[in-house]
Amino acid sequence: MNAPLEPHDRILRTYTEPEVTALLRELHERGKPFGIQWGSAAVNGSTIDGRLLVSFGDTSVATLLNLLALLREGLRTS
């Protein structure tokens, strides 16, 4: 598995709201078999230093990407 993204990683500034929304859809689909569901998760339009926030605790896109990486890795090894 790759090293986790840090919330201040410059690549996170390149993600758009539609891209993050697509990542949230992927999180919902990949998380279903593991009981990981955030029905209310959405891009909340807020930013910190140019980085979009996701509204499940106003977390950063880095957290979303790191969760997806864990789920993708779990599916490959199961």
N, C-alpha and C positions, 0 to 999 in steps of 0.2 A: 504494500500500500504506500502511496505517496505521503509525504509529510503534510500534516494539516495546514490549511490556509490560515494565515493570521488575519484578524479583522482589518488591519491597516495595509494589507497587500494591495499594491497599485492596480493589479489586474481587475480588482473588484469595481473600480471606477468605470470600467467599460461596459458593465452589464446594464441593460435597459429594463424598463418595467415589463415589457412583453416577454423578454428572456427569463426574467426571474419568475414571472407567472408560470411559464412553461416548466421551469425547474420545480416549482411547487406542485404542479400536476404530476410530475415524475415522482416526487417524494411521496405523494398520496398513493400512487400506483405501486411503487416499490415497497412502501411501508405496510400495505394491507396484509401481506402474509405474516408480518411480524407484529401486527396489532398496533402499528404506529400510524396514527391518524391525527391530523390537525385540520379539521374541517373549516375552521375559521381562519386559518393561515392565509395571508394575502400580502401583497406589496402594499405598504401603508403610505407611500408617497413621501415619507419623511427621509431626510438624508442627514448623515453626519459626515462632514468633510468630503462631500461628494459621493458617499456610498449609500445606496438604498437600504432601507430597513424593511424587515419582514415582520408582520404583526402576529407573531406568537411569542410575546414577551419583548417586542421591539428588538429583535436580534439582527445581526448583520447577515449579509448574503454569504459571508464566509462560513457561518454556522450552518446555513442551508446546504452549501456545497460540501462541507465536511460530513454532514449527516448522509447526504446522497452517496458520498464516497464509501462510507461504512456500509450502507445498504448494498451498493454494487459489489463490494468486496465479499460481503456475506452471501450474496447470491452465487458468486463464482465458486466459493469454497463449500457450499452446501450441496 
